[in-house]
């Protein structure tokens, strides 16, 4: 019933897109289902917690540094928890695989820088790099995040936000194989600017992957990879980052459950 309703009223694949931007706690929403429609759809699975992935189950923080879970916000469908592993990550590649031109070499350097944070996060959640974007759960694209002007309500003035180096979007969709129930899933796209230095590409990739893996919020401490702004000396993934990620995966969600 729910699947028929969605097909009648909206395109199947995209239900909700939201972005969170590196360097700013700036969030925009592009809603194809309104919040009320999303909450009132019949047949949504109940909120349930998935079993912890083994890598997070085994994680123990001997430093006792705590977390910033209070900064993580759930969606209308619960927390952004992945339930099927390994997660498939697509990293955009240059068309000229030989890398003979200067632009291709710069593109290849960008790819190499992005792959490092993918490897770093794979210690805590199973990730595998795939060649085809359509097969990916998370796609990392070499693209500048667009500027989205807004109007200041009290003056009517058009405001242009500062340029951003990276941002992450998610979207909900429903997948159904023949003879099986429909299941609610999500996927993520990360836009990562080509104009950053190698170290900042790594830092931005580390930060945005943290969002895509489920930490939909920012840390108030600059020693964490999910700190809300860029810093001169970008930190590695911290125990607080992983403590927060583990708490996220202990939370209920409607994602990954049959409708």
N, C-alpha and C positions, 0 to 999 in steps of 0.2 A: 504494500500500500504506500509506504513512504517513498520507495523507489519510483513508483508511478507518479506520485505527486511532484517529485523533484524533476522528473523528465518533462512533465507538463508545464511547470512554472519557470524553470531555469535550465540552462545548459548543465549537463551532469557533472562535468569535471571540476568546475570552479564554484565553490560556495562562499568562501571568505578569504580575503587576502589582507595581510597586515604586515607592516614593515617596522623594523627597529633599527636605528642608525648608529653606527660607530661615531663616538665623539659627541653625541647629543642624545638626550632622552626624548627623542622626537618620534612620535608614532602616528602613522596615518592608516586609515581603514578604507578599503574599497569593497563595499558590501554589495553582493548580488542577492544574498538573502539578508533581509533586515534582521536586526537582533531579535525582534519579536517573532518573526517568522521562524528563525532558527530555534528559539526556545520552545515554540509552540508546535513544532512538527511532531506528529504522533509517530510512535514506533522507534524513537531513538533508544539505543541501549542504555541501561542504567550505568551510573558511575561505578566503576570497579577498578581496583588496582591490579596491574599485571605483576607476575613474579619478577623479582629483581634479576636483571642480567647477571650472569655469574661473575663478570669482571667487577661490577659494583658491589655485589654481595660480598666479595672477598676483600674489598677495599676497607682498610682501617686507618684512621688518622691518629698516629701516635703523638702528634703535636698538640692536639686539643685546641685547634685554632677556631673552631666554630664554622659558621656558614653565613650566607646572606639570603637564606630562603625566603625571608619576609619580603624581599624585594621582587620576588618572582610572581608574576600574575597569571592565573589560569585563564583560559579562553571560555567561551560559552559552552564548549564541549569538554571542559576539564583541562588538565595539564597536558602540555605537548610531549607526550611520552611515546616513544617508538616501542613496538612490541615484536618485530620480526628482524632477526639479525642473521648475518652481518648487514649493516646498512650499506646501501650502494651509493657511492659518491662519484659524481662526474665532474672532472676538471676540464674546462675548455682548453683546446689545443690549437696551435697555429695550423693553418691549412698547408703551409709549406713545411712538411715534417723534417726536411733536410736542414732547415734553419740556415739557408745560405744568405738571405738578406739580413740587413741590420734589424729591421722590424721583426722578422721571424726570430732572430736571436734574442731580442728583448722579450718577445712573447714566451719563448722557451725558458728564459730566466724567471719570468713571472710564474710559469707552471711549476718549475722546480721549487720556488719559494712557497707556493701554495701547498705543494705536496708534503712539506715538512709538518705544518700543523695538523694535516690529516693523519700523519703517522703518530704525532704526539697524542691526539685524542683517541686513536685506536687502541691505546693501552687501556683505556677506561670503558670504551664501548666498541664492539667489533665493527670495523669499517673495511670496506673493500672498494677499490677504485675501478670503475667501469668505463668502457669506451663509448657507449651510446647514451646520450642524454635521456632518451625516452625510457631507459631502464633504471634511471636513478631515483633514489629517494631525496638526495640532496645534490643540487647542481651549483657549481661555483663558476661564475661567468666573469670574463675579463671586460668589465664595463663600468663606466662612471655612473653612480646613482643619479637619477634625474633630480633637478631642482623643482620643487613643487611650491609655487607661490601661494600665498594665502592673503585674505583681506583682514585688516584690523577692524573689528566691528565698530569700535567707538569713533574712528575717524574715516573709515571707508578706504584707507590707503592700502595699496598692494605691497605686500612684504615679500622680499626674496630671502630665503634662508641661506646661511653660509653653505659653501660646497662641502660635500661629505665624501669620505673616502670609501665607505662600504655600507651596505645594508642587507638585511635578510628579510625575505618574505616567506610566508607560509600560505598554503591553501588546503582546504578540505576537499575530499572527493570520495566517491563510493565506488568500490570495485566488487564485481561479482563474477565468479567463474561458473561455468555450466554445472548445474546440479548442486551448487553450494549457496549458502545464504549471502546476501550482500553485507559487506563490512565497511565501516567508516575508517578512512585513513587520512593522512596528511602528507605533504611533501614540501620541500623548501628550495628556494632559489636564493643564492648569495651573489650580489653584485659587488665586485672588488675592483677598484680603480687600477688601471695600468700605469698610473703616474707616480706611484709610491716607490720609495727605495726598497731594496730587498728585505731589510729588517722590518720595515713597516708593513710590507706585504705579509710577511710571516705573522706579525702582531695582529693585523686586521683579520687575517684568515683564522687565526687562533680564537680571536674574539667572536667573530661571526659564526664559526662552527659551534662555539659554546651555545649561542642562541639556537642554532638549528638543531642541536642535540637535545634541547629542552629547557635551557636556562633563559627563560623569557623575561629578563630583567637585568639590572646592572648592580655591580658591587660598588659600595662607597669607598673601598680601599684601593689605592693605586698599586698595591702589591698583588692584586688578582688580575687574571687575564680578562675578566668581564668588568673591569673598572669602566666607569661611564665615559671616560675621555681618553684621548691619546696621551701618552707620557713619553718623555725623552728616552728613557730606558725601559722598553716594554718588558713586562715580567713574563715568566713561563706560566704554564698552568699550575695553579697553587692548590694546596690541600683544601683551602676554603672553596675553591671552584668545584673540586670533586665532592666535597661534603654536600655542597648545594645540589649538584647533579644527582647524587644518591638520594637526597630527600625528595627531589622532584619525581624520581622513579618509584618512590613509595606512595605517591599520591594517586587518587582515583581519576579516571578519564573515561570518556565514551569512545575514544579512538582505539582501533584494533579489535573491537568487539562486534559480533554480528548484529544487524538491525533486526 
